[in-house]
């Protein structure tokens, strides 16, 4: 599996808050550059929130997504 494919596979883990600290740092860096992940992340956050209502995405996560998109 390529590094890019591995990173894209982590999008679901990212949206559910299940990445390690080092994975999160790497994914945040990727998210700043990847329009595909920027487009998919909000939808996956909505799905995760619907499936795991007691575990909403932390505000810090939303702030990072908004910041990454705004930097585009």
PDB file of N, CA, C, O and CB in Angstrom:
ATOM      1  N   UNK A   1       0.851  -1.170   0.000  1.00  0.00           N
ATOM      2  CA  UNK A   1       0.000   0.000   0.000  1.00  0.00           C
ATOM      3  C   UNK A   1       0.899   1.235   0.000  1.00  0.00           C
ATOM      4  O   UNK A   1       1.862   1.311   0.762  1.00  0.00           O
ATOM      5  CB  UNK A   1      -0.970  -0.003   1.226  1.00  0.00           C
ATOM      6  N   UNK A   2       0.580   2.187  -0.849  1.00  0.00           N
ATOM      7  CA  UNK A   2       1.379   3.408  -0.906  1.00  0.00           C
ATOM      8  C   UNK A   2       1.118   4.276   0.326  1.00  0.00           C
ATOM      9  O   UNK A   2       0.114   4.114   1.020  1.00  0.00           O
ATOM     10  CB  UNK A   2       1.069   4.197  -2.194  1.00  0.00           C
ATOM     11  N   UNK A   3       2.042   5.197   0.579  1.00  0.00           N
ATOM     12  CA  UNK A   3       1.865   6.108   1.715  1.00  0.00           C
ATOM     13  C   UNK A   3       0.587   6.925   1.548  1.00  0.00           C
ATOM     14  O   UNK A   3      -0.131   7.162   2.519  1.00  0.00           O
ATOM     15  CB  UNK A   3       3.085   7.048   1.858  1.00  0.00           C
ATOM     16  N   UNK A   4       0.298   7.361   0.305  1.00  0.00           N
ATOM     17  CA  UNK A   4      -0.907   8.154   0.072  1.00  0.00           C
ATOM     18  C   UNK A   4      -2.161   7.330   0.342  1.00  0.00           C
ATOM     19  O   UNK A   4      -3.109   7.828   0.949  1.00  0.00           O
ATOM     20  CB  UNK A   4      -0.926   8.692  -1.365  1.00  0.00           C
ATOM     21  N   UNK A   5      -2.177   6.083  -0.100  1.00  0.00           N
ATOM     22  CA  UNK A   5      -3.334   5.215   0.157  1.00  0.00           C
ATOM     23  C   UNK A   5      -3.501   4.992   1.660  1.00  0.00           C
ATOM     24  O   UNK A   5      -4.622   4.983   2.167  1.00  0.00           O
ATOM     25  CB  UNK A   5      -3.174   3.855  -0.577  1.00  0.00           C
ATOM     26  N   UNK A   6      -2.392   4.812   2.367  1.00  0.00           N
ATOM     27  CA  UNK A   6      -2.453   4.615   3.824  1.00  0.00           C
ATOM     28  C   UNK A   6      -3.026   5.851   4.506  1.00  0.00           C
ATOM     29  O   UNK A   6      -3.870   5.749   5.396  1.00  0.00           O
ATOM     30  CB  UNK A   6      -1.049   4.296   4.392  1.00  0.00           C
ATOM     31  N   UNK A   7      -2.559   7.015   4.080  1.00  0.00           N
ATOM     32  CA  UNK A   7      -3.064   8.277   4.647  1.00  0.00           C
ATOM     33  C   UNK A   7      -4.556   8.416   4.363  1.00  0.00           C
ATOM     34  O   UNK A   7      -5.318   8.780   5.259  1.00  0.00           O
ATOM     35  CB  UNK A   7      -2.289   9.496   4.065  1.00  0.00           C
ATOM     36  N   UNK A   8      -4.985   8.135   3.146  1.00  0.00           N
ATOM     37  CA  UNK A   8      -6.406   8.250   2.817  1.00  0.00           C
ATOM     38  C   UNK A   8      -7.237   7.268   3.636  1.00  0.00           C
ATOM     39  O   UNK A   8      -8.367   7.581   4.010  1.00  0.00           O
ATOM     40  CB  UNK A   8      -6.631   8.010   1.318  1.00  0.00           C
ATOM     41  N   UNK A   9      -6.696   6.090   3.918  1.00  0.00           N
ATOM     42  CA  UNK A   9      -7.397   5.127   4.761  1.00  0.00           C
ATOM     43  C   UNK A   9      -7.562   5.647   6.188  1.00  0.00           C
ATOM     44  O   UNK A   9      -8.468   5.219   6.904  1.00  0.00           O
ATOM     45  CB  UNK A   9      -6.648   3.798   4.773  1.00  0.00           C
ATOM     46  N   UNK A  10      -6.706   6.554   6.597  1.00  0.00           N
ATOM     47  CA  UNK A  10      -6.774   7.091   7.957  1.00  0.00           C
ATOM     48  C   UNK A  10      -7.858   8.162   8.119  1.00  0.00           C
ATOM     49  O   UNK A  10      -8.129   8.596   9.239  1.00  0.00           O
ATOM     50  CB  UNK A  10      -5.428   7.670   8.344  1.00  0.00           C
ATOM     51  N   UNK A  11      -8.469   8.582   7.034  1.00  0.00           N
ATOM     52  CA  UNK A  11      -9.486   9.634   7.136  1.00  0.00           C
ATOM     53  C   UNK A  11     -10.610   9.236   8.087  1.00  0.00           C
ATOM     54  O   UNK A  11     -11.054  10.051   8.896  1.00  0.00           O
ATOM     55  CB  UNK A  11     -10.064   9.951   5.755  1.00  0.00           C
ATOM     56  N   UNK A  12     -11.064   8.010   7.998  1.00  0.00           N
ATOM     57  CA  UNK A  12     -12.132   7.564   8.897  1.00  0.00           C
ATOM     58  C   UNK A  12     -11.659   7.560  10.344  1.00  0.00           C
ATOM     59  O   UNK A  12     -12.393   7.973  11.242  1.00  0.00           O
ATOM     60  CB  UNK A  12     -12.621   6.164   8.500  1.00  0.00           C
ATOM     61  N   UNK A  13     -10.442   7.096  10.569  1.00  0.00           N
ATOM     62  CA  UNK A  13      -9.896   7.117  11.934  1.00  0.00           C
ATOM     63  C   UNK A  13      -9.760   8.548  12.442  1.00  0.00           C
ATOM     64  O   UNK A  13      -9.986   8.823  13.620  1.00  0.00           O
ATOM     65  CB  UNK A  13      -8.527   6.408  11.982  1.00  0.00           C
ATOM     66  N   UNK A  14      -9.394   9.441  11.556  1.00  0.00           N
ATOM     67  CA  UNK A  14      -9.262  10.863  11.904  1.00  0.00           C
ATOM     68  C   UNK A  14     -10.614  11.426  12.347  1.00  0.00           C
ATOM     69  O   UNK A  14     -10.711  12.104  13.370  1.00  0.00           O
ATOM     70  CB  UNK A  14      -8.708  11.675  10.699  1.00  0.00           C
ATOM     71  N   UNK A  15     -11.644  11.138  11.571  1.00  0.00           N
ATOM     72  CA  UNK A  15     -12.957  11.720  11.872  1.00  0.00           C
ATOM     73  C   UNK A  15     -13.603  11.117  13.106  1.00  0.00           C
ATOM     74  O   UNK A  15     -14.535  11.696  13.664  1.00  0.00           O
ATOM     75  CB  UNK A  15     -13.879  11.546  10.695  1.00  0.00           C
ATOM     76  N   UNK A  16     -13.116   9.960  13.540  1.00  0.00           N
ATOM     77  CA  UNK A  16     -13.662   9.364  14.762  1.00  0.00           C
ATOM     78  C   UNK A  16     -12.726   9.540  15.952  1.00  0.00           C
ATOM     79  O   UNK A  16     -12.989   9.020  17.037  1.00  0.00           O
ATOM     80  CB  UNK A  16     -13.939   7.884  14.543  1.00  0.00           C
ATOM     81  N   UNK A  17     -11.620  10.283  15.745  1.00  0.00           N
ATOM     82  CA  UNK A  17     -10.695  10.562  16.842  1.00  0.00           C
ATOM     83  C   UNK A  17      -9.874   9.367  17.257  1.00  0.00           C
ATOM     84  O   UNK A  17      -9.498   9.251  18.424  1.00  0.00           O
ATOM     85  CB  UNK A  17     -11.445  11.065  18.017  1.00  0.00           C
ATOM     86  N   UNK A  18      -9.588   8.475  16.327  1.00  0.00           N
ATOM     87  CA  UNK A  18      -8.883   7.241  16.666  1.00  0.00           C
ATOM     88  C   UNK A  18      -7.477   7.150  16.085  1.00  0.00           C
ATOM     89  O   UNK A  18      -6.997   6.050  15.812  1.00  0.00           O
ATOM     90  CB  UNK A  18      -9.678   6.072  16.198  1.00  0.00           C
ATOM     91  N   UNK A  19      -6.818   8.271  15.895  1.00  0.00           N
ATOM     92  CA  UNK A  19      -5.427   8.270  15.456  1.00  0.00           C
ATOM     93  C   UNK A  19      -4.514   8.527  16.648  1.00  0.00           C
ATOM     94  O   UNK A  19      -4.881   9.214  17.601  1.00  0.00           O
ATOM     95  CB  UNK A  19      -5.196   9.330  14.353  1.00  0.00           C
ATOM     96  N   UNK A  20      -3.327   7.962  16.570  1.00  0.00           N
ATOM     97  CA  UNK A  20      -2.327   8.265  17.598  1.00  0.00           C
ATOM     98  C   UNK A  20      -1.870   9.710  17.390  1.00  0.00           C
ATOM     99  O   UNK A  20      -2.171  10.320  16.364  1.00  0.00           O
ATOM    100  CB  UNK A  20      -1.104   7.261  17.532  1.00  0.00           C
ATOM    101  N   UNK A  21      -1.167  10.236  18.334  1.00  0.00           N
ATOM    102  CA  UNK A  21      -0.668  11.625  18.233  1.00  0.00           C
ATOM    103  C   UNK A  21       0.185  11.815  16.976  1.00  0.00           C
ATOM    104  O   UNK A  21       0.004  12.792  16.250  1.00  0.00           O
ATOM    105  CB  UNK A  21       0.160  11.996  19.489  1.00  0.00           C
ATOM    106  N   UNK A  22       1.102  10.899  16.717  1.00  0.00           N
ATOM    107  CA  UNK A  22       1.972  11.042  15.539  1.00  0.00           C
ATOM    108  C   UNK A  22       1.182  10.884  14.246  1.00  0.00           C
ATOM    109  O   UNK A  22       1.461  11.576  13.267  1.00  0.00           O
ATOM    110  CB  UNK A  22       3.109  10.010  15.583  1.00  0.00           C
ATOM    111  N   UNK A  23       0.203   9.988  14.227  1.00  0.00           N
ATOM    112  CA  UNK A  23      -0.655   9.838  13.042  1.00  0.00           C
ATOM    113  C   UNK A  23      -1.481  11.096  12.821  1.00  0.00           C
ATOM    114  O   UNK A  23      -1.672  11.529  11.685  1.00  0.00           O
ATOM    115  CB  UNK A  23      -1.584   8.613  13.189  1.00  0.00           C
ATOM    116  N   UNK A  24      -1.968  11.679  13.908  1.00  0.00           N
ATOM    117  CA  UNK A  24      -2.762  12.900  13.811  1.00  0.00           C
ATOM    118  C   UNK A  24      -1.941  14.048  13.226  1.00  0.00           C
ATOM    119  O   UNK A  24      -2.432  14.790  12.374  1.00  0.00           O
ATOM    120  CB  UNK A  24      -3.306  13.290  15.189  1.00  0.00           C
ATOM    121  N   UNK A  25      -0.721  14.195  13.668  1.00  0.00           N
ATOM    122  CA  UNK A  25       0.154  15.250  13.147  1.00  0.00           C
ATOM    123  C   UNK A  25       0.375  15.048  11.651  1.00  0.00           C
ATOM    124  O   UNK A  25       0.281  15.997  10.872  1.00  0.00           O
ATOM    125  CB  UNK A  25       1.513  15.262  13.898  1.00  0.00           C
ATOM    126  N   UNK A  26       0.670  13.811  11.251  1.00  0.00           N
ATOM    127  CA  UNK A  26       0.896  13.511   9.835  1.00  0.00           C
ATOM    128  C   UNK A  26      -0.365  13.749   9.021  1.00  0.00           C
ATOM    129  O   UNK A  26      -0.301  14.271   7.909  1.00  0.00           O
ATOM    130  CB  UNK A  26       1.368  12.065   9.660  1.00  0.00           C
ATOM    131  N   UNK A  27      -1.524  13.363   9.579  1.00  0.00           N
ATOM    132  CA  UNK A  27      -2.765  13.542   8.822  1.00  0.00           C
ATOM    133  C   UNK A  27      -3.133  15.012   8.717  1.00  0.00           C
ATOM    134  O   UNK A  27      -3.607  15.450   7.668  1.00  0.00           O
ATOM    135  CB  UNK A  27      -3.907  12.762   9.475  1.00  0.00           C
ATOM    136  N   UNK A  28      -2.930  15.774   9.762  1.00  0.00           N
ATOM    137  CA  UNK A  28      -3.193  17.220   9.694  1.00  0.00           C
ATOM    138  C   UNK A  28      -2.370  17.863   8.582  1.00  0.00           C
ATOM    139  O   UNK A  28      -2.871  18.705   7.837  1.00  0.00           O
ATOM    140  CB  UNK A  28      -2.878  17.898  11.048  1.00  0.00           C
ATOM    141  N   UNK A  29      -1.114  17.463   8.477  1.00  0.00           N
ATOM    142  CA  UNK A  29      -0.249  17.975   7.409  1.00  0.00           C
ATOM    143  C   UNK A  29      -0.810  17.590   6.042  1.00  0.00           C
ATOM    144  O   UNK A  29      -0.854  18.416   5.131  1.00  0.00           O
ATOM    145  CB  UNK A  29       1.192  17.437   7.568  1.00  0.00           C
ATOM    146  N   UNK A  30      -1.231  16.353   5.905  1.00  0.00           N
ATOM    147  CA  UNK A  30      -1.815  15.883   4.651  1.00  0.00           C
ATOM    148  C   UNK A  30      -3.102  16.651   4.324  1.00  0.00           C
ATOM    149  O   UNK A  30      -3.320  17.048   3.180  1.00  0.00           O
ATOM    150  CB  UNK A  30      -2.103  14.371   4.730  1.00  0.00           C
ATOM    151  N   UNK A  31      -3.936  16.853   5.325  1.00  0.00           N
ATOM    152  CA  UNK A  31      -5.225  17.511   5.111  1.00  0.00           C
ATOM    153  C   UNK A  31      -5.059  18.934   4.585  1.00  0.00           C
ATOM    154  O   UNK A  31      -5.890  19.412   3.812  1.00  0.00           O
ATOM    155  CB  UNK A  31      -6.023  17.531   6.407  1.00  0.00           C
ATOM    156  N   UNK A  32      -4.006  19.599   4.993  1.00  0.00           N
ATOM    157  CA  UNK A  32      -3.762  20.962   4.499  1.00  0.00           C
ATOM    158  C   UNK A  32      -3.512  20.976   2.995  1.00  0.00           C
ATOM    159  O   UNK A  32      -3.710  22.003   2.345  1.00  0.00           O
ATOM    160  CB  UNK A  32      -2.569  21.587   5.228  1.00  0.00           C
ATOM    161  N   UNK A  33      -3.081  19.852   2.437  1.00  0.00           N
ATOM    162  CA  UNK A  33      -2.718  19.808   1.019  1.00  0.00           C
ATOM    163  C   UNK A  33      -3.682  19.010   0.146  1.00  0.00           C
ATOM    164  O   UNK A  33      -3.650  19.156  -1.076  1.00  0.00           O
ATOM    165  CB  UNK A  33      -1.353  19.232   0.879  1.00  0.00           C
ATOM    166  N   UNK A  34      -4.520  18.192   0.716  1.00  0.00           N
ATOM    167  CA  UNK A  34      -5.345  17.258  -0.063  1.00  0.00           C
ATOM    168  C   UNK A  34      -6.793  17.730  -0.173  1.00  0.00           C
ATOM    169  O   UNK A  34      -7.559  17.660   0.789  1.00  0.00           O
ATOM    170  CB  UNK A  34      -5.304  15.866   0.569  1.00  0.00           C
ATOM    171  N   UNK A  35      -7.145  18.203  -1.340  1.00  0.00           N
ATOM    172  CA  UNK A  35      -8.526  18.670  -1.557  1.00  0.00           C
ATOM    173  C   UNK A  35      -9.533  17.527  -1.436  1.00  0.00           C
ATOM    174  O   UNK A  35     -10.661  17.740  -0.991  1.00  0.00           O
ATOM    175  CB  UNK A  35      -8.653  19.329  -2.941  1.00  0.00           C
ATOM    176  N   UNK A  36      -9.135  16.317  -1.829  1.00  0.00           N
ATOM    177  CA  UNK A  36     -10.021  15.170  -1.723  1.00  0.00           C
ATOM    178  C   UNK A  36     -10.408  14.922  -0.262  1.00  0.00           C
ATOM    179  O   UNK A  36     -11.587  14.756   0.050  1.00  0.00           O
ATOM    180  CB  UNK A  36      -9.354  13.920  -2.322  1.00  0.00           C
ATOM    181  N   UNK A  37      -9.429  14.899   0.618  1.00  0.00           N
ATOM    182  CA  UNK A  37      -9.719  14.684   2.040  1.00  0.00           C
ATOM    183  C   UNK A  37     -10.468  15.872   2.632  1.00  0.00           C
ATOM    184  O   UNK A  37     -11.338  15.687   3.482  1.00  0.00           O
ATOM    185  CB  UNK A  37      -8.420  14.440   2.822  1.00  0.00           C
ATOM    186  N   UNK A  38     -10.146  17.080   2.199  1.00  0.00           N
ATOM    187  CA  UNK A  38     -10.854  18.269   2.678  1.00  0.00           C
ATOM    188  C   UNK A  38     -12.334  18.170   2.333  1.00  0.00           C
ATOM    189  O   UNK A  38     -13.188  18.561   3.129  1.00  0.00           O
ATOM    190  CB  UNK A  38     -10.245  19.552   2.069  1.00  0.00           C
ATOM    191  N   UNK A  39     -12.637  17.650   1.155  1.00  0.00           N
ATOM    192  CA  UNK A  39     -14.031  17.521   0.728  1.00  0.00           C
ATOM    193  C   UNK A  39     -14.748  16.391   1.459  1.00  0.00           C
ATOM    194  O   UNK A  39     -15.931  16.509   1.777  1.00  0.00           O
ATOM    195  CB  UNK A  39     -14.099  17.287  -0.775  1.00  0.00           C
ATOM    196  N   UNK A  40     -14.040  15.300   1.726  1.00  0.00           N
ATOM    197  CA  UNK A  40     -14.662  14.130   2.346  1.00  0.00           C
ATOM    198  C   UNK A  40     -14.795  14.237   3.862  1.00  0.00           C
ATOM    199  O   UNK A  40     -15.731  13.677   4.434  1.00  0.00           O
ATOM    200  CB  UNK A  40     -13.872  12.908   2.008  1.00  0.00           C
ATOM    201  N   UNK A  41     -13.890  14.936   4.515  1.00  0.00           N
ATOM    202  CA  UNK A  41     -13.864  14.970   5.981  1.00  0.00           C
ATOM    203  C   UNK A  41     -15.181  15.442   6.608  1.00  0.00           C
ATOM    204  O   UNK A  41     -15.679  14.780   7.518  1.00  0.00           O
ATOM    205  CB  UNK A  41     -12.745  15.868   6.441  1.00  0.00           C
ATOM    206  N   UNK A  42     -15.764  16.558   6.160  1.00  0.00           N
ATOM    207  CA  UNK A  42     -17.007  16.998   6.805  1.00  0.00           C
ATOM    208  C   UNK A  42     -18.120  15.951   6.739  1.00  0.00           C
ATOM    209  O   UNK A  42     -18.876  15.792   7.698  1.00  0.00           O
ATOM    210  CB  UNK A  42     -17.487  18.279   6.163  1.00  0.00           C
ATOM    211  N   UNK A  43     -18.224  15.245   5.627  1.00  0.00           N
ATOM    212  CA  UNK A  43     -19.259  14.216   5.486  1.00  0.00           C
ATOM    213  C   UNK A  43     -19.001  13.051   6.442  1.00  0.00           C
ATOM    214  O   UNK A  43     -19.931  12.510   7.041  1.00  0.00           O
ATOM    215  CB  UNK A  43     -19.317  13.707   4.030  1.00  0.00           C
ATOM    216  N   UNK A  44     -17.741  12.676   6.575  1.00  0.00           N
ATOM    217  CA  UNK A  44     -17.417  11.586   7.491  1.00  0.00           C
ATOM    218  C   UNK A  44     -17.624  11.994   8.947  1.00  0.00           C
ATOM    219  O   UNK A  44     -18.013  11.166   9.771  1.00  0.00           O
ATOM    220  CB  UNK A  44     -15.978  11.132   7.277  1.00  0.00           C
ATOM    221  N   UNK A  45     -17.366  13.264   9.272  1.00  0.00           N
ATOM    222  CA  UNK A  45     -17.654  13.739  10.631  1.00  0.00           C
ATOM    223  C   UNK A  45     -19.149  13.647  10.921  1.00  0.00           C
ATOM    224  O   UNK A  45     -19.551  13.246  12.013  1.00  0.00           O
ATOM    225  CB  UNK A  45     -17.162  15.194  10.817  1.00  0.00           C
ATOM    226  N   UNK A  46     -19.965  14.016   9.947  1.00  0.00           N
ATOM    227  CA  UNK A  46     -21.420  13.929  10.129  1.00  0.00           C
ATOM    228  C   UNK A  46     -21.848  12.481  10.337  1.00  0.00           C
ATOM    229  O   UNK A  46     -22.656  12.187  11.219  1.00  0.00           O
ATOM    230  CB  UNK A  46     -22.156  14.531   8.913  1.00  0.00           C
ATOM    231  N   UNK A  47     -21.304  11.575   9.521  1.00  0.00           N
ATOM    232  CA  UNK A  47     -21.653  10.161   9.671  1.00  0.00           C
ATOM    233  C   UNK A  47     -21.192   9.627  11.022  1.00  0.00           C
ATOM    234  O   UNK A  47     -21.931   8.906  11.692  1.00  0.00           O
ATOM    235  CB  UNK A  47     -21.034   9.331   8.538  1.00  0.00           C
ATOM    236  N   UNK A  48     -19.987   9.975  11.420  1.00  0.00           N
ATOM    237  CA  UNK A  48     -19.473   9.507  12.709  1.00  0.00           C
ATOM    238  C   UNK A  48     -20.332  10.032  13.854  1.00  0.00           C
ATOM    239  O   UNK A  48     -20.629   9.296  14.794  1.00  0.00           O
ATOM    240  CB  UNK A  48     -18.011   9.945  12.899  1.00  0.00           C
ATOM    241  N   UNK A  49     -20.729  11.293  13.780  1.00  0.00           N
ATOM    242  CA  UNK A  49     -21.562  11.876  14.832  1.00  0.00           C
ATOM    243  C   UNK A  49     -22.918  11.174  14.905  1.00  0.00           C
ATOM    244  O   UNK A  49     -23.473  10.990  15.988  1.00  0.00           O
ATOM    245  CB  UNK A  49     -21.758  13.383  14.589  1.00  0.00           C
ATOM    246  N   UNK A  50     -23.444  10.785  13.742  1.00  0.00           N
ATOM    247  CA  UNK A  50     -24.729  10.085  13.724  1.00  0.00           C
ATOM    248  C   UNK A  50     -24.605   8.670  14.278  1.00  0.00           C
ATOM    249  O   UNK A  50     -25.511   8.173  14.947  1.00  0.00           O
ATOM    250  CB  UNK A  50     -25.285  10.040  12.305  1.00  0.00           C
ATOM    251  N   UNK A  51     -23.480   8.031  13.994  1.00  0.00           N
ATOM    252  CA  UNK A  51     -23.284   6.657  14.440  1.00  0.00           C
ATOM    253  C   UNK A  51     -22.792   6.569  15.878  1.00  0.00           C
ATOM    254  O   UNK A  51     -23.052   5.585  16.571  1.00  0.00           O
ATOM    255  CB  UNK A  51     -22.309   5.960  13.532  1.00  0.00           C
ATOM    256  N   UNK A  52     -22.086   7.593  16.320  1.00  0.00           N
ATOM    257  CA  UNK A  52     -21.512   7.609  17.666  1.00  0.00           C
ATOM    258  C   UNK A  52     -21.962   8.907  18.347  1.00  0.00           C
ATOM    259  O   UNK A  52     -21.135   9.782  18.600  1.00  0.00           O
ATOM    260  CB  UNK A  52     -19.931   7.498  17.624  1.00  0.00           C
ATOM    261  N   UNK A  53     -23.246   9.043  18.645  1.00  0.00           N
ATOM    262  CA  UNK A  53     -23.755  10.316  19.157  1.00  0.00           C
ATOM    263  C   UNK A  53     -23.141  10.759  20.480  1.00  0.00           C
ATOM    264  O   UNK A  53     -23.130  11.952  20.783  1.00  0.00           O
ATOM    265  CB  UNK A  53     -25.225  10.224  19.320  1.00  0.00           C
ATOM    266  N   UNK A  54     -22.637   9.830  21.262  1.00  0.00           N
ATOM    267  CA  UNK A  54     -22.029  10.198  22.540  1.00  0.00           C
ATOM    268  C   UNK A  54     -20.571  10.631  22.380  1.00  0.00           C
ATOM    269  O   UNK A  54     -19.937  11.034  23.354  1.00  0.00           O
ATOM    270  CB  UNK A  54     -22.114   9.030  23.512  1.00  0.00           C
ATOM    271  N   UNK A  55     -20.045  10.554  21.178  1.00  0.00           N
ATOM    272  CA  UNK A  55     -18.646  10.895  20.937  1.00  0.00           C
ATOM    273  C   UNK A  55     -18.506  11.897  19.789  1.00  0.00           C
ATOM    274  O   UNK A  55     -17.926  11.567  18.754  1.00  0.00           O
ATOM    275  CB  UNK A  55     -17.839   9.631  20.634  1.00  0.00           C
ATOM    276  N   UNK A  56     -19.022  13.099  19.955  1.00  0.00           N
ATOM    277  CA  UNK A  56     -18.873  14.070  18.872  1.00  0.00           C
ATOM    278  C   UNK A  56     -17.408  14.437  18.672  1.00  0.00           C
ATOM    279  O   UNK A  56     -16.588  14.306  19.580  1.00  0.00           O
ATOM    280  CB  UNK A  56     -19.699  15.329  19.162  1.00  0.00           C
ATOM    281  N   UNK A  57     -17.103  14.893  17.483  1.00  0.00           N
ATOM    282  CA  UNK A  57     -15.731  15.313  17.196  1.00  0.00           C
ATOM    283  C   UNK A  57     -15.356  16.467  18.117  1.00  0.00           C
ATOM    284  O   UNK A  57     -16.155  17.384  18.307  1.00  0.00           O
ATOM    285  CB  UNK A  57     -15.572  15.726  15.704  1.00  0.00           C
ATOM    286  N   UNK A  58     -14.170  16.440  18.683  1.00  0.00           N
ATOM    287  CA  UNK A  58     -13.735  17.535  19.545  1.00  0.00           C
ATOM    288  C   UNK A  58     -13.676  18.850  18.772  1.00  0.00           C
ATOM    289  O   UNK A  58     -13.382  18.860  17.577  1.00  0.00           O
ATOM    290  CB  UNK A  58     -12.365  17.222  20.156  1.00  0.00           C
ATOM    291  N   UNK A  59     -13.950  19.931  19.441  1.00  0.00           N
ATOM    292  CA  UNK A  59     -13.911  21.252  18.805  1.00  0.00           C
ATOM    293  C   UNK A  59     -12.546  21.511  18.167  1.00  0.00           C
ATOM    294  O   UNK A  59     -12.458  22.139  17.112  1.00  0.00           O
ATOM    295  CB  UNK A  59     -14.232  22.354  19.835  1.00  0.00           C
ATOM    296  N   UNK A  60     -11.493  21.029  18.806  1.00  0.00           N
ATOM    297  CA  UNK A  60     -10.144  21.201  18.265  1.00  0.00           C
ATOM    298  C   UNK A  60     -10.030  20.578  16.868  1.00  0.00           C
ATOM    299  O   UNK A  60      -9.357  21.124  15.994  1.00  0.00           O
ATOM    300  CB  UNK A  60      -9.103  20.574  19.214  1.00  0.00           C
ATOM    301  N   UNK A  61     -10.680  19.452  16.669  1.00  0.00           N
ATOM    302  CA  UNK A  61     -10.647  18.786  15.366  1.00  0.00           C
ATOM    303  C   UNK A  61     -11.337  19.633  14.318  1.00  0.00           C
ATOM    304  O   UNK A  61     -10.807  19.814  13.222  1.00  0.00           O
ATOM    305  CB  UNK A  61     -11.306  17.406  15.443  1.00  0.00           C
ATOM    306  N   UNK A  62     -12.513  20.157  14.638  1.00  0.00           N
ATOM    307  CA  UNK A  62     -13.236  21.016  13.693  1.00  0.00           C
ATOM    308  C   UNK A  62     -12.404  22.250  13.367  1.00  0.00           C
ATOM    309  O   UNK A  62     -12.349  22.677  12.213  1.00  0.00           O
ATOM    310  CB  UNK A  62     -14.612  21.432  14.268  1.00  0.00           C
ATOM    311  N   UNK A  63     -11.765  22.818  14.367  1.00  0.00           N
ATOM    312  CA  UNK A  63     -10.936  24.007  14.144  1.00  0.00           C
ATOM    313  C   UNK A  63      -9.796  23.708  13.188  1.00  0.00           C
ATOM    314  O   UNK A  63      -9.475  24.527  12.326  1.00  0.00           O
ATOM    315  CB  UNK A  63     -10.381  24.531  15.469  1.00  0.00           C
ATOM    316  N   UNK A  64      -9.179  22.533  13.333  1.00  0.00           N
ATOM    317  CA  UNK A  64      -8.085  22.159  12.424  1.00  0.00           C
ATOM    318  C   UNK A  64      -8.585  21.988  10.998  1.00  0.00           C
ATOM    319  O   UNK A  64      -7.903  22.382  10.053  1.00  0.00           O
ATOM    320  CB  UNK A  64      -7.413  20.864  12.895  1.00  0.00           C
ATOM    321  N   UNK A  65      -9.761  21.410  10.832  1.00  0.00           N
ATOM    322  CA  UNK A  65     -10.315  21.222   9.486  1.00  0.00           C
ATOM    323  C   UNK A  65     -10.609  22.571   8.847  1.00  0.00           C
ATOM    324  O   UNK A  65     -10.225  22.822   7.705  1.00  0.00           O
ATOM    325  CB  UNK A  65     -11.599  20.361   9.535  1.00  0.00           C
ATOM    326  N   UNK A  66     -11.288  23.433   9.583  1.00  0.00           N
ATOM    327  CA  UNK A  66     -11.622  24.760   9.054  1.00  0.00           C
ATOM    328  C   UNK A  66     -10.344  25.516   8.709  1.00  0.00           C
ATOM    329  O   UNK A  66     -10.263  26.144   7.653  1.00  0.00           O
ATOM    330  CB  UNK A  66     -12.470  25.565  10.075  1.00  0.00           C
ATOM    331  N   UNK A  67      -9.373  25.463   9.567  1.00  0.00           N
ATOM    332  CA  UNK A  67      -8.108  26.156   9.331  1.00  0.00           C
ATOM    333  C   UNK A  67      -7.417  25.605   8.087  1.00  0.00           C
ATOM    334  O   UNK A  67      -6.908  26.376   7.272  1.00  0.00           O
ATOM    335  CB  UNK A  67      -7.185  26.024  10.554  1.00  0.00           C
ATOM    336  N   UNK A  68      -7.392  24.294   7.932  1.00  0.00           N
ATOM    337  CA  UNK A  68      -6.739  23.690   6.773  1.00  0.00           C
ATOM    338  C   UNK A  68      -7.439  24.095   5.480  1.00  0.00           C
ATOM    339  O   UNK A  68      -6.785  24.355   4.470  1.00  0.00           O
ATOM    340  CB  UNK A  68      -6.719  22.163   6.907  1.00  0.00           C
ATOM    341  N   UNK A  69      -8.745  24.146   5.514  1.00  0.00           N
ATOM    342  CA  UNK A  69      -9.505  24.540   4.306  1.00  0.00           C
ATOM    343  C   UNK A  69      -9.307  26.022   4.011  1.00  0.00           C
ATOM    344  O   UNK A  69      -9.153  26.410   2.853  1.00  0.00           O
ATOM    345  CB  UNK A  69     -11.019  24.232   4.482  1.00  0.00           C
ATOM    346  N   UNK A  70      -9.309  26.833   5.031  1.00  0.00           N
ATOM    347  CA  UNK A  70      -9.129  28.278   4.837  1.00  0.00           C
ATOM    348  C   UNK A  70      -7.754  28.623   4.286  1.00  0.00           C
ATOM    349  O   UNK A  70      -7.592  29.632   3.599  1.00  0.00           O
ATOM    350  CB  UNK A  70      -9.345  29.010   6.146  1.00  0.00           C
ATOM    351  N   UNK A  71      -6.765  27.791   4.586  1.00  0.00           N
ATOM    352  CA  UNK A  71      -5.415  28.036   4.091  1.00  0.00           C
ATOM    353  C   UNK A  71      -5.304  27.791   2.606  1.00  0.00           C
ATOM    354  O   UNK A  71      -4.310  28.183   1.994  1.00  0.00           O
ATOM    355  CB  UNK A  71      -4.425  27.172   4.823  1.00  0.00           C
ATOM    356  N   UNK A  72      -6.281  27.161   2.014  1.00  0.00           N
ATOM    357  CA  UNK A  72      -6.284  26.903   0.577  1.00  0.00           C
ATOM    358  C   UNK A  72      -6.538  28.153  -0.126  1.00  0.00           C
ATOM    359  O   UNK A  72      -6.584  28.171  -1.356  1.00  0.00           O
ATOM    360  CB  UNK A  72      -7.301  25.870   0.182  1.00  0.00           C
TER     361      UNK A  72
END
